[in-house]
Amino acid sequence: MRPSRLAATAALSCSALLALAGCSLLGGSDEPERDDEGDITEATDADAFAIRVGDCLESMDWGQEGFSTVPVIPCAEPHESEIYAAVDLEDGAYPGDEAIASQADEYCYGEFEGFVGVTWENSAFDYGYLSPSQESWEQGDDREVLCMIMDPEGLTTGSLAGVAR
């Protein structure tokens, strides 16, 4: 696994993000309001399973256990992170936290340059991910990894797609 420039920022570190999907088992049908292009139109708490590529997220305590919603916001407003890629992991028995972290890191790292326009090593930005927990995996409805980009210096406004920095 590549060392994260955000390692000291527990709220955004990859290990802290592992809790999301498993904690969303309590989720309902809180789909955020979207325009005709699918972009979020107002800040709200959305069901964790309703988050998709292109969504922007507000700050929250990513290390907490037991949450079912995620604070989303229109990308035109200052936000903490943006979902830039998604992949479903292969079905089967739960591969373990380390295997999921390794697969998520490899995938998100591989998608980073295509999204931003420069390699992670040459970028001012960092990435993290939201991934299934053992509990959500074993419920059979969660295999998705969502890659998130963020600026270690603070909030961003607008999409970071193609910014090449």
C-alpha positions as CSV (number, residue, x, y, z in Angstrom):
1,M,0.0,0.0,0.0
2,R,1.3,3.5,-0.9
3,P,1.9,5.8,2.1
4,S,-0.8,8.4,2.3
5,R,0.1,12.1,2.7
6,L,-3.0,12.2,4.9
7,A,-1.8,9.5,7.3
8,A,-1.8,12.0,10.1
9,T,-5.4,13.1,9.4
10,A,-7.4,10.3,10.9
11,A,-10.7,11.6,9.6
12,L,-9.5,11.1,6.0
13,S,-7.0,8.2,6.2
14,C,-7.8,5.1,4.3
15,S,-8.0,3.0,7.4
16,A,-10.6,5.3,9.0
17,L,-12.7,5.1,5.9
18,L,-13.2,1.4,6.0
19,A,-16.2,1.7,8.3
20,L,-18.6,3.3,5.9
21,A,-20.4,0.7,4.0
22,G,-20.7,-1.8,6.8
23,C,-22.2,0.9,8.9
24,S,-24.8,1.6,6.3
25,L,-26.8,-1.5,7.0
26,L,-29.2,0.6,8.8
27,G,-29.7,2.8,5.7
28,G,-33.0,3.7,4.3
29,S,-33.9,5.3,1.0
30,D,-32.4,8.8,1.5
31,E,-31.6,9.6,-2.1
32,P,-30.2,13.1,-2.4
33,E,-32.0,15.6,-4.7
34,R,-30.4,15.6,-8.1
35,D,-30.7,17.6,-11.3
36,D,-31.2,16.2,-14.8
37,E,-27.5,15.5,-15.1
38,G,-27.5,13.6,-11.8
39,D,-25.7,16.2,-9.8
40,I,-26.6,16.8,-6.2
41,T,-28.6,20.1,-5.9
42,E,-28.7,20.6,-2.1
43,A,-26.7,19.7,1.0
44,T,-28.3,16.8,2.9
45,D,-27.6,13.5,4.6
46,A,-27.9,10.8,1.9
47,D,-28.1,7.1,2.4
48,A,-24.6,5.6,2.2
49,F,-25.6,3.3,-0.6
50,A,-27.0,6.3,-2.7
51,I,-23.5,7.9,-3.1
52,R,-22.0,7.6,-6.6
53,V,-19.2,8.9,-8.8
54,G,-19.3,12.7,-9.1
55,D,-20.9,13.3,-5.7
56,C,-19.2,15.6,-3.3
57,L,-19.1,15.1,0.5
58,E,-19.0,17.4,3.5
59,S,-16.8,16.8,6.5
60,M,-17.8,14.1,9.0
61,D,-16.1,11.7,11.5
62,W,-15.3,8.9,9.0
63,G,-14.0,6.7,11.8
64,Q,-17.3,6.4,13.7
65,E,-19.2,3.2,13.6
66,G,-22.9,2.7,13.0
67,F,-23.8,5.5,10.6
68,S,-26.2,5.0,7.7
69,T,-26.0,8.4,6.0
70,V,-23.3,10.5,4.5
71,P,-23.4,14.3,4.3
72,V,-23.4,15.3,0.6
73,I,-23.3,18.8,-0.9
74,P,-23.4,20.3,-4.4
75,C,-19.8,20.3,-5.8
76,A,-20.1,24.0,-6.6
77,E,-20.0,24.6,-2.8
78,P,-16.9,24.1,-0.6
79,H,-16.6,20.4,0.2
80,E,-14.1,17.9,1.8
81,S,-14.0,15.2,-0.9
82,E,-15.4,14.1,-4.3
83,I,-16.1,10.5,-5.4
84,Y,-14.0,10.0,-8.5
85,A,-14.3,6.2,-9.2
86,A,-16.2,3.1,-8.2
87,V,-15.7,-0.6,-8.6
88,D,-17.5,-3.7,-7.3
89,L,-15.2,-6.3,-5.8
90,E,-15.6,-10.0,-6.7
91,D,-18.3,-12.0,-4.9
92,G,-17.3,-14.8,-2.6
93,A,-16.3,-15.1,1.0
94,Y,-15.2,-12.0,2.8
95,P,-11.5,-11.6,1.8
96,G,-10.5,-9.8,5.0
97,D,-9.8,-6.2,5.9
98,E,-6.2,-6.2,4.6
99,A,-7.2,-7.7,1.3
100,I,-10.1,-5.2,0.8
101,A,-7.8,-2.3,1.8
102,S,-5.1,-3.6,-0.7
103,Q,-7.7,-4.0,-3.5
104,A,-9.3,-0.6,-2.8
105,D,-5.9,1.2,-2.6
106,E,-4.7,-0.4,-5.9
107,Y,-7.9,0.5,-7.7
108,C,-8.1,4.1,-6.4
109,Y,-4.4,4.7,-7.1
110,G,-4.8,3.4,-10.6
111,E,-7.8,5.6,-11.3
112,F,-6.3,8.7,-9.8
113,E,-4.2,9.9,-12.7
114,G,-7.0,9.5,-15.3
115,F,-9.2,11.6,-13.1
116,V,-6.9,14.4,-12.0
117,G,-4.5,14.4,-15.0
118,V,-1.2,13.8,-13.1
119,T,0.0,10.9,-11.0
120,W,-0.7,10.8,-7.3
121,E,3.0,11.3,-6.6
122,N,3.0,14.5,-8.6
123,S,-0.4,15.8,-7.3
124,A,-1.3,18.2,-4.6
125,F,-4.2,16.0,-3.8
126,D,-4.7,12.8,-1.9
127,Y,-7.2,9.9,-2.1
128,G,-9.0,7.7,0.2
129,Y,-11.9,5.2,-0.2
130,L,-15.1,3.9,1.2
131,S,-15.3,0.1,1.2
132,P,-17.3,-2.8,2.5
133,S,-17.0,-4.0,6.1
134,Q,-17.2,-7.7,6.9
135,E,-20.7,-7.2,8.3
136,S,-22.0,-5.5,5.1
137,W,-20.2,-8.0,2.9
138,E,-21.7,-11.0,4.7
139,Q,-25.2,-9.4,4.4
140,G,-24.6,-9.9,0.6
141,D,-25.4,-6.4,-0.6
142,D,-22.1,-4.6,-0.4
143,R,-19.1,-5.1,-2.7
144,E,-18.5,-1.5,-3.8
145,V,-15.4,0.6,-3.3
146,L,-15.8,4.3,-3.8
147,C,-12.6,6.3,-4.4
148,M,-12.5,9.8,-2.9
149,I,-10.2,12.7,-3.8
150,M,-9.4,15.5,-1.3
151,D,-7.1,18.4,-0.7
152,P,-4.9,17.9,2.4
153,E,-4.9,21.7,2.7
154,G,-8.6,22.0,3.1
155,L,-11.9,22.3,1.3
156,T,-12.2,22.6,-2.5
157,T,-14.9,24.1,-4.7
158,G,-16.0,22.5,-8.0
159,S,-14.8,19.2,-9.4
160,L,-11.1,18.2,-9.4
161,A,-11.5,16.3,-12.7
162,G,-8.7,17.2,-15.0
163,V,-7.1,19.9,-12.8
164,A,-3.6,18.4,-13.4
165,R,-2.1,19.5,-10.2
